[in-house]
Amino acid sequence: MQPSQLVEGCILLKDVQGKSGRPIVKKNTVLTSEHITILQKFLVESVEVSSKMADGKTYRPGSRKYTEKEFKKIITVARPTKITSFTAHYLQVVTQFKEAFIQWNNGVPIDISKTRNFIIPLLERIDEQGIEVFTLHQYVEAKEYIYYHSVALSVIAAFIGKKLGFEKGEWLQIGLAGLLSDVGMTRIDPDIITKGEFLLEKQEQDLKNHPTYSSRMVENLPAVTSAVKLAILQHHERMDGSGYPLGLTQGKINQYARILAVADTYHAMTSERIYKKRQSVFKAIGELYNQQFAKFDARVVKAFIKSFANHALGKNVQLSNGETGEIAFIDEEQPTMPFIKLDTTSKVISMQENPQLAIEDFIID
C-alpha cells in the first residue's frame, strides 16, 4: 500500500525500514497523521497494513497527500506557539532535535544551517538563566533521554564556556559541539543504547566508538570549526587517560572537550534513564569535585561549581526526610554540604552535621 493511501487508524503488519536498516515506524503501530506524513517525507514506496482498522472497521484506502506546509504544521503541534520561558524554549528545541535525529538515523545528512537555527537562539538566552541550567534533568523522559541530554549538554557546556571567559562566538561553538557530540549514536543498534549495562564486549566497544562515529558525521561540514570537530571526538576522554575512544591524557585533550566532559557527566548523573536511576544534584556535584584533579580539568570544574554555588543560594530544596527548606549558605570548598533553613521551623541546619539527610533536588516553581 502506498503511503498516500493510508488513513489514520491503519495497523502496520511489518516494520518500515529506513535507509540505515532501522525501522522508521515499527510493526503493530496504529498510524496517526504524523506517521503517514513521516512515511511520505522519507519517500517510502509501500507498506503492509491490516485489512482491519484499530477500531475493528474494514480498511478502505484513502488518497490523502500532505504538502510540505502541512508537514511542518503537524510536527510542530507539540511546540509552544509563543515562547515565554527558557524552559518552554528548551523543550521546543528538544522536539526539533528529535526530528533531526530521526532523520540522521535514516541516513539523511546533517543540515548544519538548520541545526544552528534552532540551537543558537536557545544558547543566546543563557544570560537570563541561573539555577535553570542546573535543573534541566527534571524534564527528561527516560525513554527519550538522548534528545533531552544532547540539548541540555549543549546549554550547560555553553554556560560553562561563558563562565570561563570565552568570547560569545566561542561559547556558542562549544554549545554546538555539545549538541552534536552524540549524533554517532544513530550508527549504533538502539538496543545497545537502551540496555546500558551488562553489554557483551563487542557491544560495549561499539558504544564507546560513538564519538568516532559522531566525528565522521561532522568531518565534512564546512560551517563547523576544527575545534568543534575535535571536541566531538574527544568529549569522553579523561585527563588521567581513562576515557575513550583514544585514551588521551592532559594536554592532548581539546579545551572544548574538557568542558563537554564536565557538562556531560553532570547531566547524565542527574537524569533518569531506562537502565539507571538518577542521582541527586548534590551527589553529582560531589563527584565532579572529587574527580577535579584526576578525570576532569580542575579549572572547568571550579568554574562550574562556583557558578552552581552562586545560583543555588536562596533556592528551595527537598530533603530526603520529606522536609523542605532554603539554601542559606553554600561553601565552594564543600559544595555538597550547604546550610539549610527549614520551612517548618526556620531552624538553620548544617548538612555536614546531619549525615543521615540528603538533598533530593531543587524545588522549581
Secondary structure, DSSP 8 states (H G I E B T S, - for coil): --GGG--TT-BBSS-EE-TTSSEEE-TT-B--HHHHHHHHHTT-----B-SB-TTS-B---------HHHHHHHHTTTS-SS--SHHHHHHHHHHHHHHHHHHHHTT----HHHHHHHHHHHHTTGGG-SGGGG-GGGG--GGGHHHHHHHHHHHHHHHHHHHTT--HHHHHHHHHHHHHTTGGGGGS-HHHHHH-SS--HHHHHHHHTHHHHHHHHHTT-TTS-HHHHHHHHHTT--TBS--SSS--BGGGS-HHHHHHHHHHHHHHHHS-BTTB----HHHHHHHHHHTTTTTS-HHHHHHHHHHHHHHHTT-EEEETTS-EEEEEEEETTEEEEEEEEETTT--EEESTT-TT--EEEE---
